[in-house]
Structure formats: C-alpha cells, structure tokens
Amino acid sequence: MYLHLGQDTVVAFEEIIGIFDLDTTTVSKSTRDYLKRAEQAGIVVNVSMELPKSFIVCKDGGGKITMFISQISPSTLLKRTGYIQGLANI
C-alpha cells in the first residue's frame, strides 16, 4: 500500500519510519537541530508550497533516508494509513 503525502508524492507504507507534527515536535531543540541537519544534508523534500503541518521520515530498501515536508496534518496521514482503524480491531 502507498500513502499520498501531497501534490504528486506517494510513499510505500513499509518505507515510513514516522509521521510527525511540525507544531509539537519543533518545540524541542533536538528536533529543530535534526531538521536543520537533514536540510543541510539535502535529504528534505518539500511536497507543497503551502504551510507545512507534518514531516514524514522514510527509509527506502537501499537504506537511504528521505524526509518529506507536507501540508497534510499528521492525523489525516495516519487515518489514510488505516493504522488507527487496525488498532481499533485489536
């Protein structure tokens, strides 16, 4: 299965390491430093020119890390994965 992150960008579920809320995670200096280093390393892909709401960290089969910045909220992305519905069935 694939997750649509915005614009023309989709990623495979198995490549997703985490989906994070930019508003709550950037309060921490550690997260801001991580985002800054990722930007400097050239692994950040902005999939929208709108106000960013989330960042998604992915690792492909070759071990390459990519961070996507999306205008879609983390809760909407999680709903699209069906992960929350899966938990409800346990």
Number of C-alpha atoms within 10 A of each C-alpha: 8 14 15 15 23 16 12 8 15 13 17 13 12 12 17 18 13 12 18 18 17 19 10 11 14 15 10 9 10 11 14 14 12 12 17 12 13 16 13 10 9 10 16 20 16 17 18 17 10 10 10 17 16 22 25 22 17 20 17 14 8 6 9 10 16 18 22 20 23 27 18 20 17 19 13 10 20 14 11 15 15 10 11 12 12 9 8 7 6 5
